[in-house]
Amino acid sequence: MSMQTELQNKWQQVVARDARQDGRFVFAVRTTGVYCRPSCPSRRPRRDSVEFFPTPNEAERAGYRACLRCRPTEISSQAQYIARARRILDDAEGVVTLTQLSQQVGLSPFHLQRLFKRATGLSPREYQSARRIQHVKHGLRKGQDVTTALYDAGFGSSSRLYEKAPQQLGMTPGEYKRGGAGANITFAIASSPLGRLLVAATEHGLCAVRFGENANTLERDLRDEFRAAELHRDDAAMKPYLESLLAMIGGENTTIDLPLDVRATAFQMKVWEKLRQIPRGETRSYSDIAREIGNPDAVRAVARACASNPVALAIPCHRVVRSDGNEAGYRWGSERKRKLLHQERASRLVSQENKRSARQKQALHPVTPSELTLRAEEPGRADSCRRTKTAHPI
C-alpha cells in the first residue's frame, strides 16, 4: 500500500469515526494544536489541517496536546478487552473458536460476542474470515501461487476460499493473482457544481462515483484501485450515467435508479439498500438506519458502511446525519454534503409548492364543459372529442 493510499484510508476512518482504529493511530489538527482518537465525536476539520501519528507520545513530541473530549491517552476497560481479543485473532495461526477466545480474554462468550460486534461491526468469526482473505490477497500480491496463499492464510480447503472470493475479492483467486486481467471498466470525468465528477462502470453497472478537485488525481486513484483491469475513458458511452447524476446534483426531481456493480459485505448491502429508500429532500440518522435493518446497536457500523460507499449519489449516503441533526462527515467533503442536502430540500419545497398552487388553481377555476369542447377541437385532441360527444352532440 502506498503512503498516499494509507493516509487516505486513515482519513476515511476518521471521517467515519471508526472506533475500531482507536489505539492504532491518532490524528492531530494543526489549527487547534490538539490530537484525538479516530472515534472522537468532535466536528471534523479540513483534510489539509490534519496529520497522523502512530501513538499519542509521538503526537505530543510534535507539540500537540490531548483532546479533553475523547481523551486519546485513556482507553476504556471494554476497549481493552476488544483490543486484546483482536491481538489474539491477529496473531493466531489457525481458527480460534468463540469459547477459546472468551477464555483467553476473560469474558463470557455471549458478552464478548456482543462487545466485539458493537466495536467492529463483525463477529469474531467474521473478523477472522476477513483477516484470512487479507492474508490471501497479501500472498497473491507477493507472487505466491493460490494453493500456498490459501493454506498460509489458514483456509483448510480451496473450496472455502472460492466460496468467499466473489464477494470479498471481487473475483476468483486466480483472477486476483493476475490482477483482474480481463475486467473492462469505462469511465468519464465531467465538471459539476460540486467539483470534478468521476463516473466508472463495468458492463454490469456503476462501480465508482467520486468527487474531487483534480481530474488527473481522480483518474490516478481509479487506476490504483482497479490496477489490473482494462480501463479506458469514453465520455460518450458514459453519457447516460453522467446525465442522470448531474441532473440530481442540479436539483431536478429525479430518482437515481442506476444499475450498480459494487462489492460489499452482507451488512453493507443491507445498509446501502436502506439508503436508496430515503426520499429526496429527507434525511435519516445513523440510529434510524440501524433500527430499520434490525440491529439498533450497530450505529457505528452503519456509519462505517456509509463512509465506505464507493458510488456517491447513486447510493445517497449524504442523506444520513447524526441524531442531533448535525450533518456529520462525508467521504467527499462536508461542504459537498451540505450543498447536496440544501439543494434537495429546496427542490422538494419547490415541488410541494407547485403542487399546492396547482390544486388551488384547480379549485378556484374548475374546467367547464365549454372549455372541454374548445380543447377537443385543438389538433391531437381526438380522444377528448370522443369524451365530450355525448354532452355536446353535433
Beta strands, then each sheet from edge to edge (+ up, - down):
strand 1: 26-29
strand 2: 34-36
strand 3: 50-53
strand 4: 65-66
strand 5: 184-192
strand 6: 195-201
strand 7: 206-212
strand 8: 230-233
strand 9: 284-285
strand 10: 320-321
sheet 1: 3+ 1- 2+ 4+
sheet 2: 7+ 6- 5+ 8+
sheet 3: 9+ 10+
end
